[in-house]
Amino acid sequence: MSKTIQLSLLLGALLSSLHAENQYTLDNISVSASQGTTLDKKDVTDSVTVITKETLEESRVTSLDEALNKLGNISMSQNGGRGKATSMFLRGMDTKRILLLVDGVRYNDPSSLDSRAYFSEIMLHNVEQIEIIKGAQSGVWGSDASGGVINIITSKAKKGLHGVVNVEYGSFGTTNTSLQASYVQETFDILIGGSSFKTSGFSAIEPKLSDANYGKRYDELGLEKDLYENESINAKLGYNLTNKDRIEAIIQATNGITKYDNGFTGDSEKEQTVFKNRIYTLAYKHKDTLNNLNLQYNLSTFDREDTYGDYVGSVEEVKIDDKISYMKNSFLRLGASYQKTESEKVTANKEDKDYDTKSIFATNYNKINLFSKLNTIITESIRYDQYSDYDNSLTGKFGIKQFIMNDFYMSANLGSGYNVPTISQLHNQYYGNINLTPEKSLTSDITIGNDTLWVTGYYNKITDLIDYNYSTFKYSQIDGTSRFQGLEVGYEDYYFDTLGINIIYTYTDTEDVNGEALARRPKTQIDTTLTYYVTEAFDVSLYTQYIGERFDSANNQGAQTGKYVISNFVTNYKVNKNFTVYGKIDNITDKYYQVVDGYATAERSFYIGLNASF
């Protein structure tokens, strides 16, 4: 009976939202990672979350993992504080199945065991927008995108001469400073910047739930602090050859160090990782009434040295694609690419290993009126990847979105995914297994709603999943199908020109081939943002996250690390058009909790900052 009542209330809310106008949602939000080209968000069939620059500035988050967790409704597990090993779960699918792009450049490290992206190492000082594309995107982007894509769009130069300086100080000896400067004239534009983030932090490791000292923080137990430092520089240059032709170059470099504690060795002053990440892009672009041509060279490199060794990897890519507009609101995107993925000294004999991928891909997009003046959007994507070391793959995705009344719509998406085993999973001298083969996945979702209120149901599955085997201490292939299914409900609106509300509820149910729940995925998660605009110059926000039942080990075993609420407070005051001061209080209630059993989280902490722009 209660389920019937809940369903009736939800249906009533959906019907009432047919006539609602959402002033809180920006009309000009665009998405570029969904089909590999820029589209208005309302014209995308995929389930997409967009975190805008305005939202980033209002919330004062500083790193990508923080933004995804607090603003993107993505659950996270982290082995300690800032900069420590982090896993993200997008609809239950973990980091190694999420492709991270920075301005279209792959940022997944091939030298890591599972080719994961290091979300915690990306600072947000030069980020314009974050796009979260849910569901398999291999039909557009290839391997590593079976769970979804997170695309980072960095800042662009503005006409004239402009600059932004940000200075922040807070708990744990944290300092965060950044500078961006840009200049644009008729034929030439340049943007340069950099940031420095330093924190002495706190001990990464703390007593487990089963320990008698559970609940005591590092300072009570005399544990040493685990610092984190991150310094980055970035440059973006453009030159207009003609009004249709343009050359662009992007360079981004990040250096850092993080000290950590090992779950086996406990509190340690010795264990640390020194990392150097680089992104290079050179592109030629041509745009006319028919074509939008892009020829691009990308290189991302990763160099990590920790207590146990040195890990060096790179992804090199040459890509050409053309968006051909063949009728109004319809286009065909065609392209080809060559990628070389390499990891150095990965075997017991310190041999370099690499593989290359040759790809062709196509996307067809149509926006038509099948019913009166109501838009129907249909997309089809297909991609063929030829691997030097693995079986070739054919992947695709299909999406349809039908508007029913005003901005009220129904949409459905179906996509296939393909993840090749990483070089380390195959060849690492300790954990590798040369018998691994690619895993395949299938994802689907259905959404009904509008920009004010929406409901999405999803179902994903992975066949022959690759995972670490704690019995053999090696990576292995798990024959059979693992499943991920759930429900997302979102509400976003703006009241009385002063109060913004954003609430997202997620229910996730996972099971492996034996029907056992996967570890560290919360069953339920609720993210709430309340922003009160006191005046045009003064706002206050409360960010609250509820994490439901979650267990540290598979099959609902191990420590219970869920069932808690965390709240964070932010306020911004615009002194004048050039200066803004802000303050943050994280973990307002000083809640003691652990996301991973035996690893610490931050106590109540305070931060103040100044932002100046000209």
C-alpha positions in Angstrom: 0.0 0.0 0.0 2.8 2.4 0.9 4.5 1.8 -2.5 1.3 2.6 -4.2 1.0 5.9 -2.3 4.7 6.8 -3.1 4.1 6.0 -6.8 1.0 8.2 -6.8 2.8 11.1 -5.2 5.6 10.8 -7.7 3.3 10.7 -10.6 1.4 13.7 -9.3 4.6 15.7 -8.9 5.6 14.8 -12.5 2.3 15.9 -13.9 2.4 19.1 -11.9 5.9 19.8 -13.3 4.4 19.8 -16.8 3.3 23.4 -16.2 6.4 24.5 -14.2 9.1 26.8 -15.4 12.5 26.1 -14.0 14.2 29.4 -13.6 17.1 27.8 -11.8 18.3 25.8 -14.8 20.4 27.8 -17.3 19.0 27.8 -20.8 22.3 28.0 -22.6 24.0 24.9 -21.1 25.7 22.8 -23.8 27.2 19.4 -23.8 30.2 18.3 -26.0 31.0 14.7 -24.9 27.7 13.0 -25.6 28.1 12.7 -29.4 31.6 14.0 -29.7 30.3 17.4 -30.7 28.6 20.4 -29.0 24.8 20.3 -28.5 22.4 22.1 -26.2 21.7 19.9 -23.1 18.0 19.8 -23.9 18.8 18.3 -27.3 20.8 15.3 -25.9 19.2 12.0 -25.3 21.8 10.7 -22.8 21.4 11.0 -19.1 23.7 14.0 -18.4 24.7 16.0 -15.4 26.4 19.3 -16.1 28.3 21.2 -13.4 28.8 24.8 -14.6 31.5 27.3 -13.8 28.9 29.3 -11.8 28.1 26.3 -9.7 31.8 25.6 -9.1 32.4 29.2 -8.0 29.3 29.2 -5.8 30.2 26.0 -4.0 34.0 26.8 -3.7 35.0 23.1 -4.3 38.7 22.9 -5.2 39.3 19.4 -6.8 37.5 17.2 -9.3 36.8 14.4 -6.9 35.2 16.9 -4.5 33.1 18.4 -7.2 31.9 15.0 -8.5 31.0 13.8 -5.0 29.3 17.0 -3.7 27.8 18.3 -6.9 27.6 15.4 -9.3 25.8 12.8 -7.1 28.7 10.3 -7.7 29.6 8.2 -4.7 33.2 8.0 -3.7 35.6 5.9 -1.6 38.9 7.4 -0.5 41.8 6.0 1.5 42.2 9.1 3.6 42.1 12.8 3.0 43.1 15.1 0.2 45.0 13.5 -2.7 44.7 9.9 -1.5 43.7 6.9 -3.6 40.1 7.5 -4.7 37.5 5.4 -6.5 34.3 6.9 -8.0 31.1 4.9 -8.6 28.9 6.0 -11.5 25.7 4.0 -11.3 27.7 1.3 -9.4 30.4 1.0 -12.1 33.8 2.0 -10.7 36.6 4.2 -11.8 38.3 1.8 -14.2 35.2 1.8 -16.4 34.8 5.6 -16.5 36.7 7.5 -19.2 38.1 10.9 -18.1 38.6 13.5 -20.8 40.3 16.9 -20.4 39.4 19.0 -23.4 38.9 15.8 -25.3 42.3 14.3 -24.2 42.3 10.9 -22.4 43.4 11.2 -18.8 43.2 7.6 -17.7 46.7 6.4 -16.6 47.8 3.3 -18.5 50.6 2.6 -16.0 48.2 2.1 -13.1 47.0 -1.4 -12.4 43.4 -0.8 -13.7 44.1 2.2 -16.0 42.1 4.5 -13.7 41.9 8.3 -13.7 43.2 10.2 -10.7 40.3 12.5 -10.1 41.8 14.0 -6.9 44.8 15.4 -8.8 42.8 17.7 -11.0 42.3 21.2 -9.5 39.5 23.4 -10.7 41.1 26.8 -11.1 40.8 26.7 -14.9 37.7 24.6 -15.4 34.7 26.0 -17.3 32.4 23.0 -17.1 32.2 19.4 -16.0 30.0 17.0 -18.0 29.0 13.6 -16.6 27.6 11.3 -19.4 26.1 8.2 -17.9 25.9 4.8 -19.5 28.2 3.0 -22.0 29.9 5.5 -24.4 32.2 3.1 -26.2 30.3 3.6 -29.4 31.7 7.2 -29.4 34.9 7.0 -27.3 36.0 3.4 -27.4 37.5 1.4 -24.5 37.5 2.7 -20.9 34.0 4.3 -21.4 31.8 1.3 -20.6 30.4 3.0 -17.5 30.3 6.5 -18.7 32.4 9.6 -19.6 33.5 12.6 -17.5 34.5 15.5 -19.7 36.4 18.5 -18.3 36.2 21.7 -20.4 38.9 24.2 -19.4 38.5 27.9 -19.4 38.6 30.0 -22.6 40.2 33.4 -23.1 37.8 36.3 -23.1 37.9 39.3 -25.4 40.4 41.9 -24.2 42.7 41.5 -21.2 41.4 39.7 -18.1 42.7 38.0 -15.0 41.5 36.1 -12.0 43.3 35.6 -8.7 42.1 33.3 -5.9 43.6 32.9 -2.4 42.3 30.5 0.2 43.4 29.4 3.7 42.0 27.0 6.1 42.2 24.0 8.5 45.0 21.5 8.4 47.4 24.2 7.3 45.7 24.3 3.9 46.6 27.0 1.3 45.1 27.2 -2.1 46.2 29.9 -4.6 45.6 30.3 -8.3 46.1 32.8 -11.1 44.5 33.0 -14.6 45.3 35.6 -17.2 44.0 35.9 -20.8 44.2 38.2 -23.8 42.2 38.1 -27.0 42.6 40.1 -30.2 41.1 39.6 -33.6 43.5 36.8 -34.8 45.2 35.7 -31.6 44.2 34.6 -28.1 46.1 33.2 -25.2 45.2 32.0 -21.7 47.9 31.1 -19.1 47.5 30.2 -15.4 48.6 28.1 -12.5 47.6 26.9 -9.1 49.2 25.7 -5.9 47.4 23.6 -3.3 49.1 22.5 -0.1 47.8 20.9 3.0 49.6 19.2 6.0 46.4 17.1 6.2 45.8 14.4 8.8 46.7 10.7 9.2 45.3 8.7 6.3 44.8 5.7 8.5 42.8 5.4 11.7 41.4 2.5 13.8 38.9 0.2 12.0 35.4 -0.3 13.2 36.4 -3.5 15.0 39.1 -1.7 16.9 38.5 -0.6 20.5 39.9 2.9 19.5 37.5 3.4 16.7 36.1 6.9 16.9 39.4 8.5 18.0 41.1 10.8 15.6 44.7 10.9 14.6 45.8 13.6 17.1 44.3 11.7 20.0 46.3 8.6 19.0 49.6 10.4 18.2 49.5 9.5 14.5 51.5 11.5 12.0 50.0 13.8 9.3 49.9 12.8 5.7 50.5 15.9 3.6 49.4 16.6 0.0 50.8 19.1 -2.5 49.6 19.8 -6.0 51.1 22.4 -8.3 49.9 22.9 -11.9 50.4 25.3 -14.8 48.3 25.6 -18.0 48.4 27.4 -21.3 45.9 27.6 -24.1 46.8 29.4 -27.4 44.7 30.0 -30.5 45.4 31.6 -33.9 42.8 32.4 -36.5 44.2 31.7 -40.0 41.0 32.9 -41.6 37.4 33.4 -40.4 36.9 29.6 -41.0 40.3 28.2 -40.1 41.9 28.0 -36.7 44.9 26.5 -34.9 44.9 25.7 -31.2 47.4 24.4 -28.7 47.0 23.3 -25.1 49.6 22.4 -22.5 48.8 21.4 -18.9 51.3 20.1 -16.4 50.7 18.9 -12.8 53.3 18.0 -10.2 52.6 16.8 -6.8 53.3 14.6 -3.8 51.1 12.7 -1.4 52.0 10.9 1.7 49.9 7.9 2.6 49.5 5.0 5.0 49.3 1.4 3.8 46.6 -0.8 5.2 49.2 -3.6 5.8 52.0 -1.5 7.4 49.8 1.0 9.2 50.9 4.5 10.2 54.0 5.4 8.3 56.2 8.4 7.6 58.0 6.8 4.7 55.3 5.9 2.1 54.6 8.6 -0.5 53.9 9.1 -4.1 55.5 11.7 -6.3 53.5 12.3 -9.5 54.0 14.3 -12.8 51.0 14.4 -15.2 51.1 16.2 -18.6 48.6 17.0 -21.4 49.5 18.3 -24.8 47.2 19.1 -27.7 47.7 20.6 -31.1 44.6 21.0 -33.3 43.5 22.4 -36.7 39.8 23.3 -37.0 37.8 24.3 -40.0 34.1 25.4 -39.9 31.7 26.4 -42.6 28.0 26.1 -43.3 28.4 22.4 -44.2 31.4 21.1 -42.3 33.0 21.3 -38.9 36.3 19.6 -39.3 38.8 18.8 -36.5 42.3 17.4 -37.0 43.9 16.8 -33.6 47.1 15.4 -32.0 46.8 14.5 -28.3 49.4 13.2 -25.8 48.9 12.5 -22.1 51.8 11.3 -20.0 52.0 10.0 -16.4 55.0 9.5 -14.2 54.5 8.2 -10.7 57.2 7.2 -8.2 56.2 5.7 -4.9 57.8 3.6 -2.2 57.6 0.4 -4.3 58.7 1.6 -7.8 58.4 3.9 -10.7 55.4 3.8 -13.1 55.5 5.6 -16.4 52.7 5.5 -19.0 51.4 7.5 -22.0 48.5 7.7 -24.4 49.2 9.2 -27.9 46.4 9.9 -30.3 45.9 11.3 -33.8 42.3 11.9 -34.6 40.3 13.4 -37.5 36.5 13.9 -37.5 34.0 16.0 -39.4 30.5 17.0 -38.5 28.6 17.2 -41.8 25.2 19.1 -41.6 23.1 17.5 -44.3 19.7 19.2 -43.4 18.3 21.4 -40.7 18.9 20.0 -37.2 20.5 16.9 -38.6 24.2 15.9 -39.0 26.5 13.0 -39.6 29.8 12.9 -37.7 32.5 10.7 -39.3 36.0 10.1 -38.0 39.0 8.0 -37.6 41.8 7.8 -35.0 45.1 6.1 -34.1 46.1 5.5 -30.5 49.2 4.2 -29.0 49.1 3.2 -25.3 52.3 2.5 -23.5 53.6 1.5 -20.0 57.3 1.4 -19.2 59.2 -1.3 -17.3 56.1 -3.1 -16.4 57.3 -6.7 -16.4 59.6 -8.6 -14.1 62.4 -8.0 -16.6 61.5 -4.3 -16.7 60.3 -4.5 -20.3 58.2 -1.8 -21.9 54.7 -2.9 -23.1 52.4 -1.1 -25.5 49.5 -1.7 -27.9 47.9 0.4 -30.6 44.3 0.9 -31.7 43.0 2.0 -35.1 39.4 3.2 -35.0 36.7 4.5 -37.3 33.4 5.9 -35.9 30.2 7.5 -37.0 27.3 9.3 -35.4 24.0 10.2 -37.0 21.8 12.9 -35.3 18.3 13.9 -36.2 16.0 16.4 -34.5 12.6 16.3 -36.2 8.9 16.9 -35.5 7.0 13.6 -35.7 4.1 14.8 -33.6 2.8 18.3 -34.4 5.5 20.8 -33.2 6.9 18.5 -30.5 10.6 17.6 -31.0 11.8 14.1 -31.5 15.5 13.5 -31.2 17.1 10.3 -32.5 20.9 9.5 -32.3 22.8 6.4 -33.5 26.6 5.9 -33.0 28.8 3.1 -34.1 32.5 2.5 -33.6 35.0 -0.2 -34.8 38.3 -0.6 -33.0 41.1 -2.7 -34.3 43.6 -3.6 -31.5 47.1 -4.9 -32.1 47.0 -7.1 -28.9 43.3 -7.8 -28.3 40.2 -8.9 -30.2 38.7 -6.2 -32.3 35.4 -4.6 -31.2 32.2 -3.2 -32.7 30.3 -1.0 -30.2 27.4 1.3 -30.5 24.7 3.3 -28.8 21.2 4.4 -29.6 19.1 7.1 -28.0 15.7 8.6 -28.5 14.0 11.6 -26.8 10.4 12.5 -27.3 8.9 15.8 -26.0 5.3 15.3 -24.9 4.2 18.7 -23.7 6.2 21.9 -23.3 9.6 20.8 -21.9 8.3 17.5 -20.6 9.9 14.5 -22.3 10.6 10.8 -22.3 14.0 9.4 -23.3 15.6 6.0 -23.7 19.3 5.0 -24.3 21.0 1.7 -25.1 24.7 1.3 -25.4 27.4 -1.4 -25.6 30.7 -1.1 -23.8 34.1 -2.7 -24.3 37.0 -2.6 -21.8 40.4 -4.1 -22.7 42.6 -5.5 -19.9 45.2 -3.0 -18.9 48.9 -3.5 -19.6 49.5 -4.0 -15.9 46.7 -6.4 -15.4 48.3 -8.5 -18.1 52.0 -8.1 -17.5 52.7 -6.8 -13.9 55.3 -9.1 -12.3 53.2 -9.6 -9.2 49.5 -9.3 -10.2 49.4 -9.8 -13.9 47.6 -12.5 -15.8 48.4 -12.9 -19.5 45.2 -14.9 -20.1 42.8 -12.0 -19.6 40.5 -11.0 -22.4 38.4 -7.9 -22.9 35.1 -7.5 -20.9 31.9 -6.5 -22.5 29.0 -4.5 -21.2 25.5 -3.4 -22.0 23.8 -0.4 -20.4 20.3 1.0 -20.7 18.1 3.7 -19.1 14.7 5.3 -19.4 13.9 8.9 -18.2 10.6 10.7 -17.8 10.3 14.4 -16.7 11.7 17.8 -17.4 14.4 20.1 -16.1 12.4 20.6 -12.8 11.6 17.0 -11.9 12.9 13.8 -13.6 13.0 10.1 -12.9 15.5 7.7 -14.5 15.6 3.9 -14.2 18.8 2.1 -15.4 20.0 -1.4 -15.9 23.7 -2.2 -16.7 25.6 -5.5 -17.0 29.2 -6.6 -17.5 30.1 -10.0 -19.0 33.4 -11.6 -18.1 34.3 -8.9 -15.6 38.0 -8.4 -14.8 38.8 -8.0 -11.1 41.5 -8.7 -8.5 41.4 -12.2 -7.0 42.3 -12.2 -3.3 42.8 -16.0 -3.4 45.4 -16.0 -6.1 46.7 -12.4 -5.6 46.3 -11.8 -9.3 43.8 -10.3 -11.7 41.4 -12.8 -13.1 38.4 -13.2 -15.4 35.1 -13.8 -13.7 32.9 -15.9 -16.1 29.3 -14.8 -16.2 27.4 -11.5 -15.8 27.5 -8.8 -13.1 24.5 -6.5 -12.9 24.0 -2.9 -11.8 20.5 -1.5 -11.6 18.8 1.4 -9.9 16.7 4.5 -9.9 17.5 8.2 -9.9 15.1 11.0 -9.0 16.0 14.7 -9.4 14.3 17.9 -8.5 15.7 21.4 -9.2 13.9 24.7 -8.9 14.1 28.4 -7.9 11.6 30.1 -5.6 10.7 33.7 -5.0 13.8 34.8 -6.9 15.8 34.0 -3.8 15.9 30.3 -3.0 17.5 27.6 -5.2 16.8 23.9 -4.4 18.5 20.9 -5.9 17.7 17.3 -4.6 18.9 14.1 -6.2 18.1 10.7 -4.9 19.9 7.6 -6.1 19.1 3.9 -5.4 21.7 1.4 -6.6 21.5 -2.4 -6.5 24.6 -4.4 -7.6 25.4 -8.1 -7.8 28.3 -10.2 -9.1 28.0 -13.5 -11.0 27.1 -15.2 -7.7 24.3 -12.8 -6.9 26.4 -11.1 -4.1 26.4 -7.4 -3.7 29.6 -5.5 -4.7 31.6 -3.7 -2.1 31.6 0.0 -1.2 28.6 1.0 -3.2 25.9 2.7 -1.1 22.4 1.4 -1.6 21.0 4.9 -1.4 22.4 8.4 -1.7 20.7 11.7 -1.4 22.4 15.0 -2.3 20.7 18.3 -1.4 21.7 21.8 -2.2 19.9 24.8 -0.7 21.1 28.3 -1.8 19.6 31.5 -0.4 20.4 34.7 -2.3 20.1 37.2 0.5 20.9 40.0 -1.9 22.5 40.2 -5.4 25.9 40.4 -3.7 25.4 37.9 -0.8 24.4 34.2 -0.8 24.6 31.3 1.6 24.4 27.6 0.6 24.0 24.4 2.5 25.2 21.1 0.9 24.0 17.9 2.6 24.7 14.3 1.6 23.1 11.2 3.0 24.9 7.9 2.5 22.7 4.8 3.1 23.7 1.2 3.8 27.2 0.4 2.5 29.6 -2.4 3.4 33.4 -2.5 3.0 33.4 -6.0 1.5 31.4 -7.9 -1.0 28.2 -9.7 -0.2 27.3 -7.1 2.5 30.2 -8.3 4.6 32.9 -6.3 6.5 32.4 -3.0 8.2 29.2 -1.0 7.8 30.5 2.3 6.4 27.3 4.0 5.6 24.1 5.4 7.3 25.4 9.0 8.0 24.7 12.6 7.0 27.4 15.2 6.2 26.6 18.9 5.8 28.8 21.7 4.4 28.2 25.4 4.5 29.4 28.0 2.0 28.8 31.8 1.8 29.9 34.3 -0.8 29.9 38.1 -0.5 30.6 40.2 -3.6 32.3 43.4 -2.3 32.2 45.0 -5.7 32.4 43.9 -9.3 36.1 42.9 -8.9 36.3 41.3 -5.4 34.5 38.5 -3.7 35.2 37.1 -0.2 33.9 33.7 0.8 33.9 31.2 3.7 33.4 27.5 4.0 32.6 25.1 6.9 33.0 21.4 6.0 31.4 18.7 8.1 29.4 21.2 10.2 28.3 18.7 12.8 31.9 17.3 13.2 30.5 13.8 12.2 33.0 10.9 12.7 32.7 8.5 9.8 34.8 6.3 7.5 34.2 5.8 3.8 36.7 2.9 3.7 37.2 0.9 6.9 40.3 2.0 8.7 40.9 5.2 6.7 40.2 8.7 8.1 37.9 11.5 6.9 38.1 15.2 7.8 36.7 16.5 11.0 34.9 19.9 11.1 37.1 22.3 9.1 37.1 26.0 8.2 38.2 27.9 5.2 38.2 31.6 4.0 39.1 32.9 0.6 39.3 36.0 -1.6 38.6 36.0 -5.3 39.7 39.0 -7.4 38.9 39.5 -11.1 39.6 42.2 -13.7 
